[in-house]
Amino acid sequence: MLVDSHCHLDFPDYAGEVDGVVARARAAGVGVCLSIGTELSRFPGVRDVAERFDNVWCSVGVHPHEAQKELLSDPALLLAETGHPKVVGIGETGLDYFYEHSPRQEQAGNFRAHIAAGRQAKLPVIVHTRDADDDTIAILQEEMGKGAFTGLIHCFTGTQKLADAALALGLYISVSGIATFKNSSALRDVIRTVPLDRLLVETDAPFLAPMPHRGKTNEPAFVVHTARMLAELKGVSESEIATATTENFFRLFTKVTRPHA
């Protein structure tokens, strides 16, 4: 079994097609999908999809792009949603200095509020970081100093420095279809250094379809291609990668119920 640890099943790309998307994932051996929140205003739609399927779970969060629009002064609004049995993570949150759709100060404030929510709810924090490695490391280290929390760097595209810092803090690293692209050799070099017991796989669907589907609408079933590349990269079998990344997911996302065989 594989797990798609990060997708967006509430997005309009899947309007009227979610049943088919989830069915194709199951048929491809993807036993669990984690659908990620990006805006509190849209969270009811995220939760609704998770409620419809026994193998779909969700997170609650405000993407850094939306930080200015949905500024959090404290973790209360996030914590209010964590009592729901299908809400198993906090985020995605973090820093995006590539697009900077929200000011950096607002992104950082929201990032800290999400970490506080993760710490209080004992749920993992799903971290988005792009072109912001140093500030991401600084915030993660500062916040870990205030009290332990768990989490992962999703859709990892960062430097060796970021990977090493995240691993030192006990975080996991999630690999997306970007790692299958021909021009991602530097990224693959970093991923090669990540221990097998700290790796997850994801699609970030509907974005970033892996080879050989690049340019198409991504979906959870396609995570098998990223897992296959990861097996080659780590010099292990596809079944070993499936087992390792799935076990890692359940170790991190402790609130998720394993599907019945």
N, C-alpha and C positions, 0 to 999 in steps of 0.2 A: 504494500500500500504506500502511496505517496500522499503528502499533504500540500495543498496550495496555501501557504501561510500568509498570503497578502493578495487580495483581489478586491474589486469594487463592483459587486453584483447589483447594486442599486442604481448604477449609472445608466443614463438614457440609451447608451449603446445596446443594452440588453432588453429594452422595453418589449414586453410580450414574448421574450425568448428565454427567460430565466430557467424555465423548466427544462428546456432543451440543453441549455448550457450545463446545468447541474447533472443531467442524465449523461451527457457526453463525458463529463469529468468522471463519473462513476465507472462508465464503460472503459475509460482509459486507466483505471486503477487508482484514481485520485479519491481517497476515502473521506477526506475532510477538506472544507474550504473555509478560510477566515476572511469575511467581508469587512472592509475597513471603513470606519467613519472619517469624514473629512470636514463636515460642518455640523454644528449642533442643530441648525435649522432643518437639515436633511436627515438627521439621525432616525426619525421614525420610519423612513423608507428603508434604511439599512437594517433596522431591527425587524421590520416586517418580513424581509427576505429571509433572515435567519430563522424567524419563527415558522416559516413555511416548510423548511427542510430539516430533517433530523441531523444531517451531516454538515450544515452550514451554521457557523458561529459568527460573532461580530465584535467589533471594538467601537468605542465612542471617543471622538476627538475632533480637534480643529487643526486642519492642515496649516503649515506656516504661511501658505498663500493667503489664507483667510483670517490671519491673526488680527489684522486691523479691523475687519468687519465683525469678528466675534472675539473681542478681547476679554480675557479671563483675569479677574483680579484675584481669584482664589480657586481652589479645586472643586468648589461646591457643586457647580452645574454638571461637572463630569461625574462626581461621586453619586449624584442623584440617580444616574442611570445604571450604576454598577450592581444594583440589587437584582436586576433582571438576570435570569439564569443563562441567557444566551450571550450576555456581554462578558467577554473573557479577556479583554485587553484595553489599554488606554492609548489613544492616538489614532491616526498618525500625527505626530508633532515633531518639532525640531526647527532647523534653520535652512533656508534656501536663499543663498546669496547669488544664485545664477539668474533667477527671474526677479527677485526682490519685489514681489507683488505687495508685500507688507513691509513696513519699516523694521529694521533689525531689532530695535528695542522692543517692539511689540511681539516679534517672533520669540525673542528670548524670554519675555515675561510669560507668554503662553507655554513655552517649553517647560519652564520651571513649575507652572501650575499643573501641567500634565504629570510631571515626575512626582509632585506632591500627592496627586490623586492615585498614581500607581503605588506609591509607598503606603498610603493609608488603606487602599482597597486590597493590597497584596496581589495586584495584577501587573503583568508585564507592560512596559512602555515601548511603543512602536515608534522608532526614531527615523525620521526623514532628514537627511543632510546632503546638501549639494553645494559645492564650492565654499564650504564653511567648516572645514575640518578642525582648525585650531579652536574656534569658538565653541564648536560642538564638544570637543574634548574637554575644554575648560569648564563648561557648564555641567557635563556629566561627572567630572571629578569633584567639583564643588558640591553638587547635590548628593553624590554618594557619601561625601564627608558629613552631610547632615543626617544621614540615615540610609540604610541599605534599600535598594530596589532592584528589580529584575527588568530585563528588556532585550531588545535587539536593534541592530542597525539594519533597516529594511532596504532592499534594492541596493546593496552595497556597490558603490562606484568609487570609493575613496582611496586614500593612500595607504601604504604600509603603516605609516605612523598612526592613522585612524584605526586601522584593524588591530594593531598591537595595543593601543590604549583601550579600545572597547573590550578586547579579550582580557586585559589585565583587570578590568572592572567587573568581570564575570558576565559580560553581555554576549549574546549570540550574534552571528552574522548571517543574513539571508541573501541568497544569490538569485538574481532575476535573469531574464532572457538576454539582457545586455551582455552578459558574460559569454554568450554564444556568438556574438558579432565578430566578424573578421578583424575589426580594428581594435578589439578589446584585449590584446595580448598582455598589456601591462596590468590590466585588472586581473586577468587569469593568473599572472605571476603572484599577485597578492593573495588571491583566494587559495592558491596552492599551499600557502603557509598556514592557513587556518585549520586547526585540529578538526578531525572528523566529528568529534562529539560537540562541536559548537556551530555546526552549519545547518541552515534551513534552506528550503527552496520555495520560490514564489513565482507568480506571473506578473503581479501588478496590473492584471487585466482590468480594463480593456486595452491598456497600453503595452508597449515594449514586447510585442510578440517575438519569441525566439526564432532563430533559424530552425527549420526552413520556412517558417511562416512570417518572416519579417515583412512589415508593411500591412499585414492584415489585422483585423480586430482580434486581439488576444483573448484567450479564455482559459479557465483552469485546466482543461484537458491537456493544454500545451506544456504544462510544467514538466511533462515526461522528457521533453527535449533538453531542458535545462539540467534535469537530473542526470541524463545520459552524458552530457558534456562534463558534468561534475565528477562522474564516475571515472571518465577517461583522465581527467585532470589529477585526481587523487590516486589513480592506479588501482581501483577496486572495481568489483562487479556492480552492475546496476541494482541488483537486489541488496547489496551491502549499503549502497547510497540510500536506497529507499528505506531500509531499516533504520539506518543511522539518523537521517533527517527527520523521519517520523517520530522516533524515540525522543530526539531533541525537542521536537515541537511539543510533545506531551509533557516532557520534563519542565518546559518553560511555561506553557499555557495549561496550568494545573486544573483549571475550571472546566476544560473541555472533556466531555465524555467520549471514550473510545467507541467507535462504531462496532456493532456486533459482526463477527466474522460471517 
